[in-house]
Amino acid sequence: MHVCTDKNSTPTLFPPAAEPCATAPQPLSKIPAAYPDKARQKRKEGSVTLGLVVNKDGSVSGVHVLREVSKDIDQAAVEAVSQWKFEPGTYQGSPVDVETTVTVNFRLNPVVQTENPKGQGAASNDFQNLYSDASEAYKREDYATAANLFRRLTAISPQNGYAWNDLGRALLALNELDAAAKALQTSINLDPSGRYAYNNLGRVYWRQQKYEQAEAQFRKQMVVNPDDHYAHASLGDMLRDEHKCNEAMPELQKALSLSPNNAEILVAEGECDLDLGNRAKGLSELQQATSVSTAPKIFNSAAYVLAERNIELDMAEKWSERCLTIENTRLQNISLDHLTAEQLNYVFWTAGYWDTRGWIYFLRGENNSARSYLEAAWSLLAIPTVGDHLGQVYEKLGRSQDAARVYSMAIASADQPTRARVDADDLADLKKRLKRLAEGNANATIAQGNVDLKKKGVIAIPNEGSVDGSADFAVKVSTAGKPITQFHQLNGDQALARFADLLPAARLPVSLPESTTIEVPLRGILTCRSGEKDCRFALLKLDEAVNLTRTEMALGSLKQETSTAKDPGVYDDAAMGMRISLPDDWKLIRVEPGSFSSPRNAMFGKPGSTAMFMLTREHFEGPIELYMKMLNRFFSQKVDFSRSGEEGVKRDGLTGTRWVVSWNENGIGYSSVIEMFSVGDDYYRMTTLAPKEVYGRYAETFEDMLRSVQFPMMRVDSHLLDSPK
């Protein structure tokens, strides 16, 4: 059966279908394609479009190539997609086999050309190694470290255009827009035919709302490479933001032809088609976007497009609910002493998703539900759009003074650095609404809003004992029947440790939506002065918290590598993210480096023994329940497989799951214990393994090894904030 389209879709949006059609299957887990070595060496890139059947059990069959790139790349795409798992399509509420298509993109980082006069091979190697370190930092979103390393590269090789371009990208990610523009312009001056810098400079100008300058850069990129889908998509997106959909559509259509089934481009096309009066086509494009992507932001973007236009609110709510369901699973079982940048980043996006849900409630006339979600969003993400929405709710509820206060703070927030996009239309509407409520005192009200904004997120705590010092705290706000706030000191003066028990009694200026089960991690700094009666606890803005945690994790990894490198009884692998103490005579046997699409494994053993211990880290896009289901499915294919139990276990502050399993392989029975832990989309696994006849001899050793496992990359060290010497 085919997927419903704008010609044969569900009757809630379109005329009744001439032929039966199914809802689109939703990917649950995507195995990224491995880049073939030969293609990588030849710098071969492209997009493979595949046809396939998603069976009613969610498995994949009949994968075949519709749009080729090359034999090895095509095969890599087929092998990856064949392992994908889907939520099956349905017809009249029942799962059915559905024919569909997917696109797999193969893109490479640029080759770095180094200045290497004859006889300076070692210098070139040092440059390449440093460049690799910088690129890895950028990939793991440690933008501060990446920017510092790229600065070193530009100092070493000031004529290298690629290094300047990548420095500009890192600075853009840090929202240091003026510095980013200078770095990217330097890259362009050095290499006017470069394939990347014009695009990135256009993005900087777009963020600065310099639309004409941004458009000029995107068009220069198209001169260099007419088939650059990023340039066409960026220009189309920007023109759409300027409400120039007649000009935007050709660019978006070109981008989609170069990158088929790109969900972000489909959302942009859908928005423009709706504004151009092509309602059926626009809705179809939004539906297609949500069928080809499982990313929460795509569901949220599609829902917001409908909410902004006050149409199809049932569908908007459905997409919003799906978005929040995915994100909420990522914000469960948060460990405050292992708080990660990824978890804090989820909070940033969740605040935006709450804004969408609150706005949908407001449009439905459900003002109290709208208030609950929008107050929660505003407490975490004070930007003009959220303030505009919350203020309108307050006005509907007759709270004009509260509305004016929020409007003034929202206007002031437009001048604050943030990676969140400032919507020029929302900002203009805010000023009109405030002018109406302020009765001629708008400027004074905005000035007060700036003062209030600076105080937002700050609370006073009695300074009992006249303590002097400062400390950094992790915070968790959760709902389990009633709101609960927990504090955990990460570093700083130990004299302030007792405040972890006093802070929960204070009223933290953070709210969560009613009837929501979620854990929200945050960070804040407590400052006390002996001569002052109150200490000051200030929550970090989400951007600041994310960047700080990324830097700490990178420094922590480096410090742990240095401190344990000389200890033969300790295995500590920063890429693995785990450390283990080895018993006498146990050695590392083999390391499988892994990749984004395959797990990293480290195997340990003892000479002459058939027992083995293994550490595994892998990336998996899905909740822990799905991960365990797929792992169980893998083992259940083995002969005489059995799982005797499942229980919770805690290792180094992380809570996970423990299995005891056995199976038969080549006539030999094996016993094994598997422990699994997850942090975001990173999954950590420890496995003990031995033939049943000898497992008992090593049972105690295995338990000691399991207890010794630590996760140093997720631990915040008290000295990490010291400036490097």
ABEGO torsion letter per residue (X at the ends): XBBBBAABBBAAABBBBABBBBBBBBBABBBBBBBBAAAAAAGBBEBBBBBBBBBAAGBBBGBBBABBABAAAAAAAAAAAAABBBBBBBBGGBBBBBBBBBBBBBBBBBBBBBBBBBGAAAAAAAAAAAAAAAAAAAAAGBAAAAAAAAAAAAAABAABAAAAAAAAAAAAAAGBAAAAAAAAAAAAAABAABAAAAAAAAAAAAAAGBAAAAAAAAAAAAAABAABAAAAAAAAAAAAAAGBAAAAAAAAAAAAAABBGBAAAAAAAAAAAAAAGBAAAAAAAAAAAAAABABAAAAAAAAAAAAAAGBGAAAAAAAAAAAAAAAAAABBGBBAAABBAAAAAAAAAAAAAAAAAAAAAAAAGBAAAAAAAAAAAAAABBBAAAAAAAAAAAAAAGBAAAAAAAAAAAAAAAABBBABBBBAAAAAAAAAAAAAAAGGAAAAAAAAAAAAAAABGBBBBBBBGGBBEBBBBBBBBBBBGBBBBBBBBABEBAAAAAAAAAAAABBBBBBBBBGBBBBBBBBBBBBBBAABABBBBBBBBAAAAAAAAAAAAAAAAAAAAAAAAABAABBBBAAAGBBBBBBBGBBBABBBAEBAABBBBBBBBBBGBABBBBBBBBBBBEBAAAAAAAAAAAAAABBGBBBABBBBBBBGGBBBBBBBBBBBBGGBBBBBBBBBBBBEABBBBBBBBBBAAAAAAAAAAAAAAAAABBBAAABBBAAAABBBX
